Amino acid sequence: MPIKHNPDKKEFTTTRAGHKAELAYVRPAEGIVDFTHTFVDEALRGQGVAEELARAGLAFAQENHLKVKTTCKFMAAFVQRNHAEYARLLV
């Protein structure tokens, strides 16, 4: 299933085989997105779903010329592991 963006709820989500995953965010200031929480149902863990959510969220930030904060520990680690790709987006 594809990643869906729900701007009203400020989240990216996917459902696979009835199991859910989400990446939540807030917009603390104009031009900034803060990724605050990642959840992946236990049945989906280890399948790269969180990474897909992370890439979708970061693509959204890039497309909308937003600077990125990573309050979520997973997102902070993901950006650190892929620093060369995402460093320019960080606040």
N, C-alpha and C positions, 0 to 999 in steps of 0.2 A: 504494500500500500504506500502511496506517496505521502510526503510530509504536507500537512495542511497548516496554514497560518490563519489564526483567528485574532485579528487586531483588536476586536472588542474585548476579548478575554486576555489579550496580551500573552499569547502562547502559540507554540508550534506543537502539533500533535501528530501521532500516527497510531493506527490500530492494526495489529497483525494477528491473525488467528484468534481474534477476540481479546487480545491483550493490548494494553495501552502504554504509551510512552508520551512524555511531554517535556518541553523546555519552556519555562515561564520567564517573563521579563517585565521590567518597569521602564518608564521613561522619566527619570528623575529631573531632567532639565532639557531644554531645547537642544536638539542635536546630539543627544546621548541616549544610548540604550544600555541597560544594566541587566544582564542575564543572571537571574536570581536563584533558579531551582531547576534541576533536571531529575526526572523520575522515569525509570524504565521498569515495567513489570518484570518480576523475577523470571518468568518464562521466556522473556526476550533478551535477557542479559547475555553478554558475550557474543552477540551477533552483529555488533557494529551499529545498533539502532541509535544509541546516544551520540555517536560520532555523526551520523546522518542528521540528527536534530541540530547538533552544533554547527555543522556546515550550512544548514538551511538558515539558521539564525544569523550567522556571520555574513552570509550572502545578502540577506535582508539589510543588515547594517551597511554593507558596502554599497548596495544598490541605492540606498536612501541617504548616502553620505553622512552616516551617523558614526560617532565615536563610541567605543565599546568599553564598558566596565564589566568585570566578571566576579560578582559577589558569590556566585555558585562555584563551589570547589571543583566540580567536574569541568566546568567551562574554563576556569583559570588554568587547570592542568592541561586541557586540550589546547588552549591558545599557546601555552608555554611549549608544548611538544611540537607545535606547528608555527613557532614564532616567526620564522622567515616569511610565511604566507600572510600572517595576520597582524604583525607588529604595528603596521601603519594605522590600523584601526583603533588601537588602544588609546584611552584617555591619558 
